[in-house]
């Protein structure tokens, strides 16, 4: 059997079922997401999504990341916008990042993040993210890669669930100007 180098590629519709399987593994292993979504496939494909990618090893999907427009409840876009003096429409939210526990330690989370940041900047957007406040592997990764902690805020996820969330912005880097508008 020929071995393949790990690679990042755009997610396709046929990848979603495998991504749900991996998400279930991650949920059992590390508790992400904190609340299991009623329809996991829909959770991986929010209406505000701009793009999504998967990580592959040996031709098998082992990780996922999405990039979305700011949605209600996202704290990081508002924090970054207030700091920069702009609206949330100039942000892109990095989310739904997970890698199969069997594929940890191979740089796939960082590679997925790099791809999302590259895409956000190509669209003229500032990458931001929210993550549950813990010293999880995710927060360690974001900080190691130079993401700036904007603040820690509390979000109400359910009537009886108040969750502290760390809000980050990608480190400074080249941002492409937004494409010109066409039409009237």
C-alpha angles and dihedrals in degrees: 000000000000116000120223130210115248110267141183119222139162113281116246129201091257090059095060098083091051089047090054089052091052092045089055090051090050092047091053092044103043109002097252119174095034091214115037107233118243089229107024095186090056090046089057091052108045119180090246093057117129098181142337134205138195131210117225133196119187088354093302124116110243104159146028142199133175134201119208144169115259112282133192109287096028106126102184097066092056093045093050092043092051091049093048095039094240138107127266090252089083092060133084119204117225110209151137089058114166139143126198110261088236090060099047119128097035099100095252096130090053092046092051090048091049090053093049093048090049091052094046092051092047086057092049092250133132113236115229135163144189122218133175109267104255138109090257124151087260096059091044089052095049092049093045089053091052101255109162118238106230098182145309112250135175118242127192107227095170135001090270100030122085111174128192109227129193113219120207139182124206115255117266115281142140113312118197116224114254115265114265116266117246129203132024 
